[in-house]
Amino acid sequence: MLRPNHWIWVFIVGAGILGTKAYADDTVVRSFAGGSAASMVGIVPASEDVELAGPQALSADGQGNLFVLDQINGRILQFDPKQPSSDPDVLNMPKDVQPTDLVVHNDDIMVWDGGVRTLKAAPGQSTRGLGGDVIQLEEVSSRGTDDQVAVSAFAQMGSQAPGSATDLLDQNTRAAIIKTTRQPDRQYVATRSKGSVIADIIPDKGNASVRVEIQTMVTNETIGQLGLRVRNQLGTVEFLEIDNSDRFYVLAEDVPPSGKNASTFVARYAANGRLEGIYELPLENTPLTRRFVTVSGDGDVYFLRTKPDGIEVVGVGFRPLTNASIIDVRPSRTAAAPAPQSGVKFDASAAVRPSNRQQAIETAFAFEGIQWKLTQANYGNDPDSQCSGFSRVRRPWYLQGKVNQEVRGVPYCWGCHGSLANFRQRIESGTLAGNVCTRNAPRPDVAGVDCSAFVSAAWGLSVHYTTAAIPAIAAPVANPWDLRPGDALNKPGSHVMLFLRFTPDRKAEVMESSTGGCNGRVCRNVYPLASLLSRGYVPVRFRAFADDQTAVSASAYQETEQSPAGRKTASKRR
């Protein structure tokens, strides 16, 4: 057992990655074209204010098989990366399971659908397809928050319950992270070689370094002590795995004050705690995905890369360290943000009312917390085939099968905009609810909001500013750690999220209207910060908030519901 005071410190300086292509030792181990056939994955093309969508998660089991969450096609694809020419097995999910994340450990297939749900093969429901097996999955259980290992596994990539309304603006999290002390974080990980372990992420000397102490859950034996320091500021730090050779793997982010050249990497340590090297993750020019990295029992690190015509599963090249105390800076290959739309000027008359941060947060929570009854008129025909050019339904996934039930949140509707009172009035008059089509012109017969319409409403604007127009009314926030409640993370031409706070473990908690991350509605989500910055999201501040020193109170984070008359009333979380 290592002595408690024996720490091996690793100094990581700007772990950026080189050029605009993968390293020579990065290897594409498997490609899947877009489509619905057994060897394909569902891809939704990008459009104005809609980011390219595809498989959201990649996971590995103890036998070295990889699993891709193909949620658009309602299934999971299983394959052996060391046999790339073999046909994948198709694991069809139950129709009422709408996951955004996937974790596989031993025989457990767990998905995140607002909570942890465990699936297994249904007896007698497996058949042999044209290539691999076709297996129908059924739900075994919905794991509660008391399953620490399962909950912690999903929280690695931000699939976690958002903070409570009363905790979101605790004095320790009200200000920017740079002004506060990182809080200790305890993680529970089911590893390949050591079983379930506890990993304590312990702050050390400011925001640039942590200590990671690993002990077994059964015997409480300390089996690893690691030190990690970056040149700038640490974002997410997640203990991932102990492989079959007893090596340790830690996912970490280095986020500079400028927000540029933010990097995400996996550090690998020997069994004695010595750093062996890192795997630098090629996040640039990739759409937002949830679980983009996984580690096999053999110690292979795989990355999920989505492209316009399909996906690639990449074996990430290992970069050995010749000097264990420092990692040399490499030029960043983070893509520049798209240029803002020209000719758009901020018009102060576009504001419905003088808005401040308190009002923006209250409005956002009203969009997320509204309760309403889904009538047949709101639901539309079933099956729904109103998406021209798509072989899937128009309807947001969270509304599927919910006729005559109470639902929560304003649905996603591409090109739609308006106030919450207007949405309520249209729904009560029988308007269709939500529209995830993005290839056609916006439809006037559907109610809801898209991503930029939601942010426009939260900022108190009477007109819809698209993601391309937002740079005309919002100034960049030079240091991403200075983001405040009511600011935004904007990717012009693609997607925008309203910023709420930094979580205690330094992830970004946001509110967004999304087809993928929210299953077609307004919801709260948590993302690692560097994964957003590296993909082209820019921290911005609405110009009307530039001098706004409003102290957003915790009451702003209480769920509110809009009455038909437009009066806000408190509503409990259901």
C-alpha positions as CSV (number, residue, x, y, z in Angstrom):
1,M,0.0,0.0,0.0
2,L,1.3,3.5,-0.8
3,R,2.1,5.8,2.0
4,P,-0.6,8.5,2.4
5,N,2.0,11.2,2.1
6,H,3.6,9.9,-1.0
7,W,2.2,11.8,-4.0
8,I,3.4,11.7,-7.6
9,W,2.8,15.1,-9.1
10,V,2.2,15.6,-12.8
11,F,2.4,19.0,-14.3
12,I,0.4,19.3,-17.5
13,V,0.9,22.4,-19.5
14,G,-1.6,23.2,-22.2
15,A,-2.4,19.8,-23.4
16,G,-3.6,21.1,-26.8
17,I,-3.5,19.0,-29.9
18,L,-1.7,19.5,-33.2
19,G,-3.0,20.5,-36.6
20,T,-6.4,19.9,-38.1
21,K,-6.2,16.2,-38.4
22,A,-5.8,13.2,-36.0
23,Y,-2.3,12.1,-35.0
24,A,-0.7,9.5,-37.1
25,D,-1.1,7.0,-34.3
26,D,-4.9,7.7,-34.0
27,T,-6.6,4.9,-35.7
28,V,-10.2,4.6,-37.0
29,V,-11.2,1.2,-35.8
30,R,-14.7,1.2,-37.2
31,S,-16.9,3.5,-39.3
32,F,-20.7,3.5,-39.6
33,A,-22.5,5.3,-42.3
34,G,-25.7,7.2,-41.6
35,G,-28.9,5.3,-42.1
36,S,-31.2,2.7,-40.5
37,A,-29.7,-0.5,-41.7
38,A,-28.1,-2.9,-39.2
39,S,-24.6,-1.6,-40.0
40,M,-25.6,2.1,-40.0
41,V,-26.4,4.7,-37.3
42,G,-29.1,7.4,-37.3
43,I,-27.8,10.9,-38.3
44,V,-29.9,14.1,-38.3
45,P,-28.3,16.6,-40.7
46,A,-27.4,20.1,-39.4
47,S,-29.5,23.1,-40.3
48,E,-29.7,26.7,-39.2
49,D,-29.7,26.8,-35.4
50,V,-29.6,22.9,-35.3
51,E,-26.4,21.1,-34.6
52,L,-25.7,17.8,-36.4
53,A,-27.1,14.9,-34.3
54,G,-26.1,11.3,-34.1
55,P,-25.1,8.6,-31.6
56,Q,-24.6,10.1,-28.2
57,A,-22.4,7.6,-26.3
58,L,-19.6,5.0,-26.6
59,S,-19.0,2.4,-23.9
60,A,-16.9,-0.7,-23.5
61,D,-17.5,-4.0,-21.6
62,G,-15.1,-6.3,-19.8
63,Q,-14.6,-8.5,-22.8
64,G,-13.4,-5.6,-25.0
65,N,-16.6,-5.1,-27.0
66,L,-17.7,-1.6,-27.8
67,F,-21.3,-0.3,-27.6
68,V,-22.6,2.7,-29.5
69,L,-25.9,4.3,-28.4
70,D,-27.8,4.8,-31.7
71,Q,-30.7,6.5,-30.0
72,I,-32.2,8.0,-33.2
73,N,-32.8,4.4,-34.4
74,G,-33.8,3.3,-30.9
75,R,-31.0,0.7,-30.4
76,I,-27.5,0.0,-29.3
77,L,-24.8,-1.5,-31.7
78,Q,-22.3,-3.9,-30.2
79,F,-19.1,-4.9,-32.0
80,D,-15.5,-6.1,-31.5
81,P,-13.1,-3.3,-32.4
82,K,-10.4,-5.9,-33.1
83,Q,-12.6,-7.5,-35.8
84,P,-13.6,-4.4,-37.8
85,S,-15.1,-6.4,-40.7
86,S,-17.5,-8.3,-38.6
87,D,-21.2,-7.3,-38.5
88,P,-22.4,-5.6,-35.3
89,D,-25.1,-7.1,-33.1
90,V,-28.2,-4.9,-32.9
91,L,-29.7,-4.5,-29.5
92,N,-33.2,-2.9,-29.8
93,M,-34.3,-0.8,-26.9
94,P,-37.8,-0.8,-25.4
95,K,-40.0,1.9,-27.1
96,D,-40.5,3.9,-23.9
97,V,-36.8,4.2,-23.3
98,Q,-35.4,7.4,-24.7
99,P,-31.8,7.6,-23.5
100,T,-29.0,10.2,-24.0
101,D,-26.2,8.2,-22.4
102,L,-24.9,4.6,-22.1
103,V,-22.7,2.7,-19.7
104,V,-21.9,-1.0,-20.0
105,H,-20.2,-2.9,-17.2
106,N,-20.0,-6.7,-17.2
107,D,-23.5,-7.9,-18.1
108,D,-25.3,-4.6,-17.1
109,I,-26.4,-2.3,-19.9
110,M,-27.4,0.9,-18.3
111,V,-28.8,4.0,-20.0
112,W,-29.6,7.5,-18.8
113,D,-33.2,8.7,-19.4
114,G,-33.4,11.4,-16.8
115,G,-32.4,8.6,-14.4
116,V,-30.5,5.2,-14.6
117,R,-32.4,2.4,-16.3
118,T,-31.0,-1.1,-16.6
119,L,-31.7,-3.3,-19.7
120,K,-31.1,-6.9,-20.5
121,A,-31.9,-9.3,-23.4
122,A,-35.5,-10.4,-23.3
123,P,-35.9,-14.2,-23.1
124,G,-36.6,-15.8,-26.5
125,Q,-36.4,-12.5,-28.4
126,S,-33.0,-12.9,-30.1
127,T,-32.7,-13.7,-33.8
128,R,-30.0,-14.0,-36.3
129,G,-30.0,-11.1,-38.7
130,L,-28.3,-10.7,-42.1
131,G,-25.1,-10.0,-40.2
132,G,-24.9,-10.0,-36.5
133,D,-27.5,-11.0,-33.9
134,V,-30.7,-8.9,-33.4
135,I,-31.6,-8.8,-29.7
136,Q,-34.6,-7.2,-28.1
137,L,-33.8,-5.6,-24.8
138,E,-36.2,-5.2,-21.8
139,E,-36.0,-3.1,-18.7
140,V,-34.8,-4.9,-15.6
141,S,-35.0,-2.0,-13.2
142,S,-34.7,1.7,-12.7
143,R,-31.8,2.3,-10.3
144,G,-32.2,4.8,-7.6
145,T,-29.9,7.5,-6.4
146,D,-28.7,5.0,-3.7
147,D,-26.7,3.1,-6.4
148,Q,-23.6,5.2,-6.0
149,V,-21.5,3.4,-8.7
150,A,-24.2,3.7,-11.4
151,V,-25.0,7.3,-10.6
152,S,-21.3,8.2,-10.5
153,A,-20.6,6.5,-13.8
154,F,-23.1,8.6,-15.6
155,A,-22.0,11.8,-13.8
156,Q,-18.5,11.4,-15.4
157,M,-19.8,13.0,-18.6
158,G,-22.5,15.2,-17.1
159,S,-25.5,12.8,-17.1
160,Q,-26.6,13.8,-13.7
161,A,-29.6,15.3,-11.9
162,P,-29.2,19.1,-12.0
163,G,-28.8,20.9,-8.7
164,S,-31.8,21.7,-6.6
165,A,-33.4,25.1,-6.9
166,T,-32.3,26.1,-3.5
167,D,-28.7,25.0,-3.9
168,L,-28.0,26.4,-7.4
169,L,-27.0,29.8,-6.0
170,D,-25.4,28.9,-2.8
171,Q,-22.9,31.5,-1.7
172,N,-20.1,29.1,-2.7
173,T,-21.4,28.9,-6.3
174,R,-23.0,32.4,-6.9
175,A,-19.8,33.9,-8.2
176,A,-17.5,32.7,-10.9
177,I,-15.5,29.6,-10.2
178,I,-12.2,31.5,-10.3
179,K,-13.3,33.3,-7.1
180,T,-14.1,30.2,-5.2
181,T,-12.3,27.1,-4.0
182,R,-12.8,23.8,-5.8
183,Q,-14.9,21.5,-3.7
184,P,-13.8,17.9,-2.9
185,D,-15.6,15.3,-5.1
186,R,-16.1,11.6,-4.3
187,Q,-16.6,9.3,-7.2
188,Y,-17.5,5.6,-7.3
189,V,-16.1,3.6,-10.1
190,A,-16.6,-0.1,-11.1
191,T,-13.1,-0.9,-12.5
192,R,-11.9,-3.9,-14.6
193,S,-9.2,-5.2,-12.3
194,K,-9.9,-3.9,-8.8
195,G,-13.7,-4.1,-8.6
196,S,-15.6,-1.1,-7.2
197,V,-13.4,1.7,-5.9
198,I,-13.8,5.1,-4.3
199,A,-11.9,8.0,-5.9
200,D,-11.6,11.2,-3.9
201,I,-10.7,14.3,-6.0
202,I,-9.1,16.6,-3.5
203,P,-8.4,20.3,-4.3
204,D,-4.8,21.3,-3.9
205,K,-3.2,24.7,-4.2
206,G,-5.9,26.6,-6.0
207,N,-7.8,25.7,-9.2
208,A,-4.9,24.2,-11.2
209,S,-4.2,21.1,-9.2
210,V,-5.9,18.2,-7.5
211,R,-4.9,15.0,-5.7
212,V,-6.7,11.8,-6.6
213,E,-6.8,9.1,-3.9
214,I,-8.2,5.6,-4.8
215,Q,-9.3,3.0,-2.3
216,T,-11.3,-0.2,-2.6
217,M,-14.9,-0.1,-1.5
218,V,-14.8,-3.5,0.2
219,T,-11.6,-3.3,2.3
220,N,-10.9,0.5,2.2
221,E,-7.3,-0.2,1.1
222,T,-5.6,2.7,-0.6
223,I,-4.4,1.4,-3.9
224,G,-3.4,4.6,-5.7
225,Q,-2.5,8.2,-5.0
226,L,-2.1,10.5,-8.0
227,G,-1.3,14.2,-8.4
228,L,-2.5,16.3,-11.3
229,R,-1.6,19.9,-12.1
230,V,-2.3,21.9,-15.2
231,R,-0.9,25.3,-16.3
232,N,-4.2,27.1,-16.4
233,Q,-7.3,25.9,-14.6
234,L,-8.7,22.4,-14.2
235,G,-12.2,21.8,-15.4
236,T,-13.7,18.4,-15.1
237,V,-11.5,15.7,-13.4
238,E,-13.0,12.2,-13.6
239,F,-11.5,8.9,-12.5
240,L,-12.3,6.5,-15.4
241,E,-10.8,3.1,-15.0
242,I,-8.2,0.6,-13.7
243,D,-7.3,-1.7,-16.5
244,N,-6.3,-5.4,-16.5
245,S,-2.7,-4.3,-16.0
246,D,-3.6,-2.2,-12.9
247,R,-3.0,1.1,-14.7
248,F,-5.1,4.1,-13.7
249,Y,-6.9,6.4,-16.2
250,V,-8.1,10.0,-15.4
251,L,-10.1,12.3,-17.6
252,A,-9.2,16.0,-17.2
253,E,-9.6,19.4,-18.8
254,D,-7.3,22.3,-18.9
255,V,-9.2,25.6,-19.5
256,P,-7.1,28.8,-20.0
257,P,-8.5,32.1,-18.8
258,S,-9.0,33.2,-22.5
259,G,-11.1,30.1,-23.1
260,K,-9.0,29.4,-26.2
261,N,-7.0,26.2,-26.7
262,A,-9.0,24.4,-24.0
263,S,-8.0,20.8,-24.0
264,T,-9.4,17.5,-22.8
265,F,-7.2,14.4,-22.3
266,V,-7.0,11.1,-20.5
267,A,-3.9,10.6,-18.3
268,R,-2.5,7.1,-17.8
269,Y,-0.6,6.2,-14.7
270,A,1.3,3.0,-13.9
271,A,0.3,0.8,-11.0
272,N,2.8,2.6,-8.8
273,G,1.3,6.0,-9.6
274,R,3.9,7.1,-12.1
275,L,2.5,9.0,-15.1
276,E,3.2,7.1,-18.3
277,G,1.6,9.5,-20.8
278,I,-1.7,11.0,-22.1
279,Y,-4.3,10.5,-24.7
280,E,-5.3,13.8,-26.3
281,L,-8.9,13.8,-27.4
282,P,-9.7,15.2,-30.9
283,L,-12.8,17.2,-30.0
284,E,-12.5,19.9,-32.7
285,N,-15.0,20.0,-35.5
286,T,-17.2,17.4,-33.8
287,P,-20.8,18.0,-32.8
288,L,-21.8,17.8,-29.1
289,T,-21.9,14.3,-27.8
290,R,-22.4,13.0,-24.3
291,R,-20.0,10.0,-23.7
292,F,-17.3,10.6,-26.2
293,V,-14.5,8.5,-24.6
294,T,-14.2,5.0,-23.1
295,V,-11.4,2.8,-21.8
296,S,-11.3,-1.0,-22.5
297,G,-9.9,-3.6,-20.1
298,D,-6.8,-3.8,-22.2
299,G,-6.2,-0.1,-21.8
300,D,-7.2,1.0,-25.2
301,V,-8.8,4.5,-25.3
302,Y,-11.6,5.0,-27.8
303,F,-13.2,8.2,-29.0
304,L,-16.6,8.7,-30.6
305,R,-16.4,11.1,-33.6
306,T,-19.6,12.2,-35.4
307,K,-19.5,13.3,-39.0
308,P,-22.1,14.6,-41.4
309,D,-22.3,11.2,-43.1
310,G,-21.9,8.9,-40.1
311,I,-19.5,8.2,-37.2
312,E,-16.0,7.0,-36.6
313,V,-14.8,5.1,-33.6
314,V,-11.2,6.2,-33.1
315,G,-8.5,4.4,-31.2
316,V,-6.7,7.4,-29.6
317,G,-3.0,7.4,-30.0
318,F,-0.9,7.3,-26.8
319,R,1.6,10.1,-26.1
320,P,4.4,8.9,-23.8
321,L,6.0,11.4,-21.6
322,T,9.8,11.8,-21.6
323,N,9.6,14.2,-18.7
324,A,7.1,13.3,-16.0
325,S,6.9,16.8,-14.6
326,I,5.7,18.6,-17.6
327,I,3.8,18.2,-20.9
328,D,4.9,20.5,-23.7
329,V,2.4,22.9,-25.2
330,R,1.2,22.0,-28.7
331,P,-0.6,24.3,-31.0
332,S,-4.4,23.9,-30.5
333,R,-6.5,22.4,-33.3
334,T,-9.7,23.7,-31.7
335,A,-11.9,25.0,-34.5
336,A,-12.6,28.7,-34.6
337,A,-16.2,29.7,-34.0
338,P,-18.3,30.4,-37.1
339,A,-18.3,34.1,-38.1
340,P,-21.4,36.0,-36.9
341,Q,-24.0,37.0,-39.3
342,S,-23.2,40.5,-40.7
343,G,-25.5,43.4,-41.0
344,V,-27.4,42.6,-37.7
345,K,-27.6,45.4,-35.2
346,F,-28.9,45.4,-31.6
347,D,-32.2,47.2,-31.4
348,A,-33.1,48.1,-27.8
349,S,-36.7,48.3,-28.8
350,A,-36.7,44.6,-29.3
351,A,-36.9,44.1,-25.5
352,V,-40.3,43.3,-24.1
353,R,-39.3,44.9,-20.8
354,P,-36.1,46.0,-19.1
355,S,-34.6,42.6,-18.3
356,N,-32.1,41.6,-15.7
357,R,-30.4,38.4,-14.6
358,Q,-33.1,37.6,-12.0
359,Q,-35.9,37.9,-14.6
360,A,-33.9,35.9,-17.2
361,I,-33.5,33.0,-14.8
362,E,-37.1,33.1,-13.7
363,T,-38.3,33.1,-17.3
364,A,-36.0,30.2,-18.1
365,F,-37.3,28.1,-15.3
366,A,-40.8,28.9,-16.3
367,F,-40.2,27.5,-19.7
368,E,-38.6,24.4,-18.2
369,G,-41.2,23.8,-15.4
370,I,-44.5,24.5,-17.1
371,Q,-47.0,21.7,-16.7
372,W,-49.6,21.2,-19.4
373,K,-51.9,18.5,-20.7
374,L,-51.1,16.9,-24.1
375,T,-54.4,16.6,-26.0
376,Q,-54.9,14.5,-29.1
377,A,-55.0,17.8,-31.1
378,N,-51.6,18.7,-29.7
379,Y,-50.3,15.2,-30.4
380,G,-51.4,14.9,-34.0
381,N,-51.7,11.8,-36.2
382,D,-50.1,8.6,-35.1
383,P,-47.9,7.4,-36.8
384,D,-46.7,10.8,-37.5
385,S,-45.1,11.2,-41.0
386,Q,-45.1,15.0,-41.4
387,C,-41.3,15.3,-41.8
388,S,-40.7,15.5,-45.5
389,G,-37.4,13.8,-46.3
390,F,-37.1,11.9,-43.0
391,S,-38.0,8.3,-42.2
392,R,-38.8,9.3,-38.6
393,V,-41.5,11.1,-36.7
394,R,-41.9,14.9,-36.4
395,R,-42.9,14.7,-32.8
396,P,-40.5,15.5,-30.0
397,W,-39.5,12.2,-28.3
398,Y,-40.5,13.2,-24.8
399,L,-44.2,13.5,-26.0
400,Q,-44.3,10.1,-27.6
401,G,-47.3,8.1,-26.2
402,K,-48.3,10.8,-23.7
403,V,-51.8,11.7,-25.1
404,N,-54.1,13.0,-22.3
405,Q,-51.2,13.1,-19.8
406,E,-49.6,15.9,-18.0
407,V,-46.2,16.7,-19.4
408,R,-43.4,19.1,-18.3
409,G,-41.5,21.7,-20.3
410,V,-42.1,23.7,-23.5
411,P,-41.4,21.4,-26.6
412,Y,-38.7,22.0,-29.1
413,C,-40.0,23.5,-32.4
414,W,-37.6,24.5,-35.1
415,G,-38.2,28.1,-36.2
416,C,-40.9,28.7,-33.5
417,H,-40.7,31.5,-31.0
418,G,-42.9,33.5,-28.6
419,S,-43.7,34.1,-25.0
420,L,-44.7,31.4,-22.5
421,A,-48.2,32.9,-22.3
422,N,-48.5,32.7,-26.1
423,F,-47.4,29.0,-26.0
424,R,-50.0,28.2,-23.3
425,Q,-52.7,30.0,-25.4
426,R,-51.8,28.1,-28.6
427,I,-51.7,24.7,-26.8
428,E,-55.1,25.3,-25.2
429,S,-56.5,26.1,-28.7
430,G,-55.3,22.7,-30.1
431,T,-52.1,23.7,-31.9
432,L,-49.6,20.9,-32.6
433,A,-46.9,20.6,-29.9
434,G,-43.3,20.6,-31.1
435,N,-41.6,19.9,-34.3
436,V,-38.1,18.4,-34.7
437,C,-38.0,18.7,-38.5
438,T,-35.2,20.9,-39.7
439,R,-35.3,20.5,-43.5
440,N,-38.5,22.4,-44.2
441,A,-39.5,26.0,-43.7
442,P,-40.7,26.8,-40.2
443,R,-44.3,25.7,-39.8
444,P,-46.8,28.2,-38.4
445,D,-49.2,25.5,-37.2
446,V,-46.8,24.2,-34.4
447,A,-46.2,25.6,-30.9
448,G,-42.9,25.6,-29.1
449,V,-39.4,27.2,-29.2
450,D,-36.1,26.4,-30.7
451,C,-32.8,27.0,-28.9
452,S,-32.3,30.6,-29.8
453,A,-35.9,31.5,-29.4
454,F,-35.7,30.2,-25.9
455,V,-32.7,32.3,-25.1
456,S,-34.3,35.3,-26.8
457,A,-37.4,34.9,-24.5
458,A,-35.2,34.5,-21.4
459,W,-33.5,37.8,-22.3
460,G,-36.8,39.6,-22.6
461,L,-36.7,40.1,-26.4
462,S,-39.9,40.4,-28.4
463,V,-38.1,39.2,-31.6
464,H,-36.2,36.0,-32.3
465,Y,-32.5,36.5,-32.6
466,T,-30.9,33.4,-34.2
467,T,-27.6,32.0,-33.1
468,A,-25.9,33.8,-36.0
469,A,-27.5,37.1,-34.9
470,I,-26.7,36.7,-31.2
471,P,-23.1,38.1,-31.6
472,A,-24.7,41.4,-32.6
473,I,-26.5,41.7,-29.2
474,A,-24.1,39.8,-26.9
475,A,-20.4,40.5,-26.2
476,P,-17.9,37.7,-25.7
477,V,-16.9,36.9,-22.1
478,A,-13.2,36.9,-22.3
479,N,-12.7,34.4,-19.4
480,P,-15.2,31.5,-19.5
481,W,-14.8,31.2,-15.7
482,D,-16.4,34.6,-15.4
483,L,-19.7,33.4,-16.8
484,R,-22.6,34.5,-14.6
485,P,-26.3,33.3,-14.4
486,G,-28.1,34.5,-17.5
487,D,-25.1,34.5,-19.8
488,A,-25.0,32.1,-22.7
489,L,-22.8,29.6,-24.6
490,N,-23.4,30.3,-28.3
491,K,-22.2,28.4,-31.4
492,P,-23.3,30.7,-34.3
493,G,-25.3,28.8,-36.9
494,S,-25.7,25.8,-34.6
495,H,-26.9,26.0,-31.0
496,V,-27.1,28.2,-27.9
497,M,-27.5,27.4,-24.2
498,L,-28.4,29.7,-21.3
499,F,-25.7,29.5,-18.6
500,L,-26.9,28.8,-15.0
501,R,-23.9,28.1,-12.9
502,F,-20.7,26.1,-12.4
503,T,-21.3,22.9,-10.5
504,P,-19.1,22.1,-7.5
505,D,-17.0,19.7,-9.7
506,R,-16.5,22.5,-12.3
507,K,-18.9,21.5,-15.0
508,A,-21.3,24.0,-16.7
509,E,-24.9,23.7,-15.9
510,V,-27.2,25.2,-18.6
511,M,-30.8,25.5,-19.7
512,E,-31.4,24.7,-23.4
513,S,-34.1,23.8,-25.9
514,S,-32.7,20.8,-27.6
515,T,-33.8,17.8,-29.8
516,G,-31.0,15.6,-28.5
517,G,-29.8,16.5,-25.0
518,C,-33.4,17.3,-23.9
519,N,-35.3,14.7,-26.0
520,G,-37.1,17.6,-27.7
521,R,-38.0,20.1,-25.0
522,V,-36.5,22.8,-22.7
523,C,-34.5,21.2,-19.9
524,R,-31.5,21.6,-17.7
525,N,-28.2,19.8,-18.6
526,V,-24.7,19.6,-17.3
527,Y,-21.6,19.5,-19.6
528,P,-17.9,19.5,-19.2
529,L,-16.8,23.0,-20.0
530,A,-13.8,22.2,-22.3
531,S,-15.9,19.9,-24.4
532,L,-18.2,22.9,-25.2
533,L,-15.3,25.4,-25.8
534,S,-13.4,22.9,-28.0
535,R,-16.4,22.4,-30.1
536,G,-16.8,26.1,-30.9
537,Y,-19.2,27.3,-28.2
538,V,-18.4,30.9,-27.2
539,P,-19.2,32.4,-23.8
540,V,-21.3,35.5,-24.4
541,R,-23.1,38.2,-22.3
542,F,-26.3,40.0,-23.4
543,R,-25.3,43.6,-23.8
544,A,-28.2,44.7,-21.6
545,F,-26.6,42.7,-18.8
546,A,-23.1,44.2,-19.3
547,D,-23.4,46.5,-16.3
548,D,-26.1,44.5,-14.5
549,Q,-24.9,43.7,-11.0
550,T,-28.2,42.0,-10.1
551,A,-27.6,39.4,-7.4
552,V,-29.7,36.5,-8.6
553,S,-31.4,35.1,-5.6
554,A,-32.1,31.4,-5.0
555,S,-35.8,32.0,-5.5
556,A,-35.1,32.6,-9.1
557,Y,-34.3,29.0,-9.5
558,Q,-37.6,27.7,-8.2
559,E,-39.7,26.1,-10.9
560,T,-42.5,28.5,-12.0
561,E,-45.6,27.9,-14.0
562,Q,-47.3,30.4,-16.3
563,S,-51.1,30.8,-16.0
564,P,-53.2,31.6,-19.1
565,A,-53.3,35.2,-17.9
566,G,-49.5,35.3,-17.8
567,R,-49.2,35.4,-14.0
568,K,-46.4,33.3,-12.5
569,T,-47.3,30.9,-9.8
570,A,-45.0,28.5,-7.9
571,S,-45.2,24.9,-8.9
572,K,-43.5,21.9,-7.2
573,R,-41.2,19.6,-9.0
574,R,-42.9,16.4,-10.1
